Amino acid sequence: MKRLRKDKHPAPRVQPWLGFAARFIIAPLLCRIYKARGINKELFTDLAGPYVIVSNHTTFFDPVLIAGVIRKPIQYIVTDSLLQGVLGRIIKWTGVIPLTKGKPDNLYLRDLFAVRDAGNIIGLFPEAQTTWDGSSNSIYTTAVKVIKKMGLPIYGAKVEGGYLKEPKWAASVRKGEIIIRFKKLADPEELRGIDPEVLLTRISHYISNDDPRERKKEGRSYPSKRGAEYLERFLFSCCKCGSMDGHLVSRKNRLLCGACGSSWNYNSYGELTDEATREVISLKSWNKGQTEQLRQFLDQSVKRGVFPPDHVAVRTGYRRNRRRKLGCGTLSAEKNGFVFRGHRTMRFPYEGITGCAMVTADYFEFYFENTLYDFCFLGKRGNGLKYLRIMQIVNPGGAELN
């Protein structure tokens, strides 16, 4: 493939010093810390770009671990919300391809095809978000269409154990290893005639993963002395009494409901065991139950806030521009929309919100009237997922996929 000409849109550049450090120091070090190893990584030994690597998304460090295992520089598609602050500047220096969620983004497409034309390796997560409960999320059809349009060889990277090693909602790394399995999924010649739905099914089938269920079946455990801590970021309803008033509290390997007194122990396979009945419940099942409970609650006439207000810090911005702090206050979900109360009261009707997403476990964002609002939950145990779930129920077109 021809190299990029000077009159074309320039590809995002990797800072040479950071590229060297990432490839030979940072990535190998993280692979050692996370005990990550690859299967079929020899596929890439003598393989030059350009090509695409698609993967399931289990943990924040998936991009570094995949690149570290195959010892190749990969330019990843990332949400532009990650490019804020000092860490964001470092991420940008790795040559990432920024994407604005929930809005048309022609600049992202120009960057993407410029990277392709430069002969570089492109990495993307077609789920566009890390998993909350260890099972794979839905794949975006638009991502598959873009993959097909690039016309490059496609390789799959299935990450196993990443979620149990460091759950999205957690604040600690557990024992246990991460295995990344590689496989060639399609050639350029095959892509010309393949239906996007067939390609979506092929990619989904390979990268699909349910960490708690599959790792338990294999007998691969991930023990921790603080396994349950920060589960409040994920679970917003008690599976026993149904309380959604923020009564769940976690400490070490224990989760307690202050409303009904029920308690559970977190095990090394990412499950919860009821201390009274010894019944084992998966977080996937709990999550499904709390989402259905929320759906039923919203179907009724809501005369008060859905949840108690959360203390947050709010910023505004637009796409890749630097965010501006507005101050602190409370965020609540009411019958017709979200309400922020602080230095002033701001109301956001559900039908006017787009691009609603959880960037990290404690950062919630959306666009309203062409302005981005992001909310950081103070105290580090706030639950932003419940706000995203409300949007996925009342205005699914304005939120990332469930």
C-alpha positions in Angstrom: 0.0 0.0 0.0 1.3 3.5 -0.9 2.7 5.7 1.9 1.0 8.9 2.9 1.6 11.8 0.5 2.4 15.3 1.9 -0.8 16.7 0.3 -3.0 14.3 2.3 -4.4 14.7 5.8 -1.5 13.9 8.2 -1.8 10.8 10.4 -1.7 11.2 14.2 2.0 10.9 15.1 3.5 8.8 17.8 6.1 10.8 19.8 9.4 8.8 19.1 10.6 8.9 22.7 7.3 7.8 24.1 6.9 5.1 21.4 10.3 3.7 22.4 9.5 3.9 26.1 6.0 2.3 25.6 7.3 -0.5 23.5 10.4 -1.5 25.4 9.7 -0.3 29.0 6.1 0.5 29.9 4.3 -2.3 27.9 6.6 -5.1 29.1 6.4 -3.8 32.7 2.6 -3.8 32.6 2.5 -7.2 31.0 4.6 -8.5 33.9 2.5 -6.7 36.6 -0.8 -8.0 35.0 0.7 -11.4 34.2 -0.4 -11.0 30.6 0.7 -13.6 28.0 -0.3 -14.2 24.4 -1.4 -17.3 22.4 -0.7 -17.3 18.7 1.3 -14.1 19.0 3.8 -15.4 16.5 1.2 -14.4 13.8 2.7 -10.9 14.1 6.4 -11.7 14.3 7.2 -10.8 10.7 3.9 -9.1 9.9 4.1 -5.5 8.7 1.2 -3.1 8.7 -1.3 -1.9 7.8 -3.8 -4.2 9.4 -6.6 -4.0 12.1 -6.7 -5.7 15.5 -10.2 -5.9 17.0 -10.7 -6.9 20.7 -13.1 -7.2 23.5 -12.7 -4.5 26.1 -12.1 -5.8 29.7 -9.9 -3.3 31.4 -8.4 0.2 30.9 -5.0 -1.2 30.1 -6.1 -3.6 27.3 -4.5 -1.5 24.6 -1.1 -1.5 26.3 -1.3 -5.2 27.1 -2.1 -6.2 23.6 0.6 -4.1 22.1 3.1 -5.3 24.8 2.3 -9.0 24.1 2.9 -8.8 20.3 5.7 -6.1 20.7 4.2 -3.9 18.0 3.1 -0.2 18.1 -0.7 0.0 17.7 -2.6 3.2 17.1 -6.0 2.9 18.9 -9.3 4.5 18.3 -10.3 6.2 21.7 -13.0 8.5 22.9 -11.8 12.1 22.9 -12.9 12.4 26.6 -9.7 10.5 27.5 -7.5 13.2 26.1 -8.0 15.7 29.0 -5.3 16.7 31.5 -1.8 15.3 31.9 -2.8 11.7 31.3 -4.8 12.7 28.2 -1.7 14.5 26.8 0.4 11.4 27.3 -2.3 9.2 25.6 -2.5 11.7 22.7 1.3 11.4 22.2 0.9 7.6 21.6 -0.8 8.5 18.2 -4.3 7.6 19.2 -7.2 8.3 16.8 -9.8 10.4 18.8 -13.5 9.8 18.3 -16.4 11.9 19.7 -19.1 9.6 20.9 -22.7 10.2 19.9 -21.9 12.9 17.3 -20.9 12.8 13.6 -17.1 12.9 13.5 -15.5 13.4 10.0 -12.1 14.3 11.5 -11.9 10.9 13.2 -12.5 9.2 9.8 -9.8 11.3 8.2 -7.4 10.4 11.0 -8.3 6.7 10.7 -7.7 6.5 6.9 -4.5 8.6 7.2 -3.1 6.0 9.7 -4.1 3.2 7.3 -2.4 5.0 4.3 0.7 5.5 6.4 0.9 1.7 6.8 0.4 1.6 10.5 -1.4 -0.9 12.7 -4.9 0.1 13.9 -6.5 -1.1 17.1 -10.2 -0.8 18.0 -12.7 -2.1 20.5 -16.0 -2.5 18.6 -17.9 -2.6 21.9 -16.6 1.0 22.5 -16.6 0.5 26.3 -15.2 -1.7 29.0 -17.4 -4.3 30.6 -19.1 -3.7 34.0 -20.0 -7.4 34.8 -17.4 -9.3 32.9 -19.6 -10.3 29.9 -19.2 -8.8 26.5 -21.2 -5.7 25.4 -23.0 -5.3 22.2 -20.9 -4.4 19.1 -21.6 -1.2 17.2 -22.6 -1.9 13.6 -21.0 1.4 12.5 -17.6 0.1 13.8 -17.9 -3.0 11.7 -18.9 -1.0 8.6 -15.8 1.2 9.1 -13.6 -1.9 9.5 -14.9 -3.3 6.2 -14.4 0.0 4.4 -10.8 0.1 5.4 -10.1 -3.1 3.4 -7.3 -4.3 5.6 -6.5 -7.7 7.1 -8.4 -8.2 10.3 -7.0 -10.0 13.4 -8.9 -10.8 16.6 -7.5 -10.4 20.1 -9.7 -12.1 22.7 -8.7 -10.9 26.2 -9.5 -13.5 28.9 -9.2 -12.7 32.7 -8.8 -8.9 32.2 -12.1 -8.1 33.9 -11.5 -10.4 36.9 -7.9 -9.0 37.2 -9.2 -5.4 37.5 -12.9 -4.9 37.3 -14.1 -1.5 35.9 -15.7 -0.6 39.2 -12.8 -1.6 41.4 -9.7 0.2 42.7 -7.3 -2.7 43.1 -5.6 -5.3 40.9 -6.2 -9.0 41.8 -4.0 -12.0 41.5 -4.3 -14.3 38.4 -3.2 -14.1 34.8 -4.5 -12.5 31.6 -4.4 -14.5 28.4 -4.8 -12.9 25.0 -5.7 -15.2 22.1 -5.0 -14.0 18.6 -6.6 -15.2 15.3 -6.8 -14.0 11.8 -10.5 -13.2 11.0 -10.5 -11.9 7.4 -8.4 -11.0 4.4 -8.9 -7.9 2.3 -10.1 -10.0 -0.7 -12.8 -11.6 1.4 -14.0 -8.2 2.8 -15.0 -6.9 -0.7 -17.9 -9.4 -0.9 -18.8 -10.0 2.7 -22.0 -8.6 4.2 -21.4 -6.3 7.2 -23.8 -8.4 9.3 -21.8 -11.6 8.5 -18.6 -9.8 9.5 -20.2 -8.5 12.7 -21.2 -12.0 13.6 -17.7 -13.4 12.9 -16.0 -10.7 15.0 -18.6 -11.0 17.8 -18.3 -14.8 17.9 -14.5 -14.6 18.3 -14.2 -11.8 20.9 -17.3 -12.7 22.9 -16.3 -13.4 26.5 -17.9 -14.0 29.9 -15.0 -13.8 32.4 -16.7 -15.0 35.6 -18.5 -18.0 33.9 -15.7 -19.1 31.6 -12.8 -18.6 34.1 -14.7 -20.5 36.8 -15.2 -23.4 34.3 -11.5 -23.4 33.7 -10.7 -23.2 37.4 -8.7 -19.9 37.0 -9.3 -17.8 40.1 -8.5 -14.2 40.9 -8.3 -13.8 44.7 -8.1 -10.5 46.5 -8.4 -9.2 50.0 -10.4 -6.2 48.7 -12.5 -7.9 46.1 -15.9 -6.3 46.8 -14.6 -2.8 47.4 -16.3 -0.1 45.3 -19.1 -2.3 44.1 -21.3 0.6 44.9 -20.1 2.2 41.6 -21.8 -0.7 39.8 -24.7 -1.9 41.9 -27.4 0.7 42.6 -30.2 -1.6 43.8 -30.3 -4.4 46.5 -31.3 -7.7 44.9 -33.1 -8.8 48.1 -35.2 -5.7 49.2 -35.0 -3.6 46.0 -33.8 -0.5 47.8 -32.4 2.1 45.3 -31.6 4.7 48.0 -27.8 4.1 48.2 -27.8 1.7 51.1 -25.2 -0.7 49.6 -21.8 -0.5 51.3 -18.7 -2.5 50.5 -15.6 -3.3 52.6 -12.9 -5.8 51.7 -14.7 -8.9 50.4 -18.1 -8.0 51.9 -21.1 -6.2 50.5 -23.9 -5.1 52.9 -27.3 -3.6 52.3 -28.1 -1.1 55.1 -31.8 -1.1 54.3 -32.6 -4.9 54.9 -29.4 -6.1 56.5 -28.5 -8.6 53.8 -24.9 -9.3 53.2 -22.7 -11.1 50.6 -19.2 -12.3 50.2 -17.2 -11.7 47.0 -15.3 -14.8 45.7 -12.3 -15.2 43.5 -14.5 -15.9 40.4 -16.3 -12.5 40.6 -19.5 -13.9 42.2 -21.4 -12.9 45.4 -22.5 -15.5 48.0 -25.4 -14.7 50.3 -24.1 -15.0 53.9 -27.6 -16.2 55.1 -28.7 -18.6 52.4 -25.3 -19.5 50.8 -27.0 -18.8 47.4 -24.5 -17.6 44.7 -25.4 -14.8 42.4 -23.4 -13.5 39.5 -23.0 -9.7 39.0 -24.4 -10.2 35.5 -27.6 -11.6 37.0 -27.7 -8.8 39.6 -27.2 -6.2 36.9 -30.0 -7.6 34.8 -32.3 -7.6 37.8 -31.5 -4.0 38.9 -32.0 -2.7 35.3 -35.4 -4.4 35.0 -36.4 -3.0 38.4 -35.4 0.5 37.2 -37.4 0.0 34.0 -40.5 -0.9 35.9 -40.0 2.1 38.3 -39.7 4.5 35.4 -42.9 3.1 33.8 -44.8 4.3 36.9 -45.6 7.9 37.7 -42.4 9.3 39.3 -43.3 12.2 41.6 -39.9 12.4 43.3 -36.2 11.9 42.3 -35.5 8.4 41.1 -32.4 8.2 43.4 -31.0 10.4 46.2 -28.9 13.2 44.7 -25.2 12.6 44.1 -22.4 15.1 44.9 -20.5 15.8 41.7 -18.1 18.2 40.1 -19.2 19.4 36.7 -17.2 20.6 33.6 -18.2 21.7 30.2 -16.5 21.4 26.8 -16.8 20.4 23.2 -15.2 17.4 21.4 -11.4 17.6 21.9 -11.3 21.1 23.4 -10.1 21.6 27.0 -12.9 21.3 29.6 -13.9 24.2 31.7 -14.9 23.8 35.4 -18.3 24.9 36.5 -18.1 24.0 40.1 -19.6 21.4 42.5 -23.2 20.6 43.4 -25.6 17.7 43.2 -26.9 15.6 40.3 -30.3 13.9 40.4 -32.6 12.0 38.0 -36.2 13.3 38.0 -39.3 12.4 36.0 -38.4 14.5 32.9 -34.6 14.7 33.0 -31.4 15.2 34.9 -31.0 18.2 37.2 -27.8 19.7 38.5 -28.1 22.1 41.5 -25.0 24.1 42.5 -24.0 27.7 41.7 -27.1 27.6 39.6 -29.7 25.0 38.6 -29.4 23.3 35.2 -32.1 21.0 33.8 -31.4 18.5 31.0 -34.6 16.9 29.5 -33.9 13.3 28.5 -35.1 13.8 24.9 -32.5 16.5 24.3 -29.5 14.5 25.5 -27.1 12.7 23.1 -23.7 10.9 23.5 -24.5 9.8 27.1 -21.7 7.5 28.3 -19.6 6.4 31.3 -16.0 7.3 30.4 -14.6 5.6 33.6 -16.2 4.2 36.7 -16.7 7.6 38.2 -17.1 9.9 35.1 -20.5 10.4 33.5 -21.0 12.6 30.4 -23.4 13.7 27.8 -24.1 16.4 25.2 -26.9 18.8 25.6 -27.6 21.7 23.2 -24.3 21.1 21.5 -22.3 21.4 24.7 -20.6 18.5 26.6 -21.2 18.1 30.3 -19.1 15.7 32.3 -19.7 14.8 36.0 -17.1 13.5 38.4 -18.7 11.7 41.4 -17.1 13.0 44.6 -16.1 10.5 47.3 -15.1 7.9 44.7 -18.1 5.6 45.5 -20.7 7.5 43.5 -22.8 5.5 41.0 -23.0 7.1 37.5 -24.1 3.9 35.9 -27.7 4.4 37.1 -27.9 7.6 35.2 -26.7 5.9 32.0 -29.2 3.1 32.5 -32.0 5.6 32.8 -31.0 7.1 29.4 -30.7 3.6 27.9 -34.3 3.0 28.9 -36.0 6.4 28.2 -33.9 7.6 25.2 -31.7 4.7 24.0 -30.7 6.6 20.9 -29.0 9.2 23.1 -26.8 6.7 25.1 -24.1 4.2 24.4 -25.2 0.6 23.9 -26.1 -1.6 26.9 
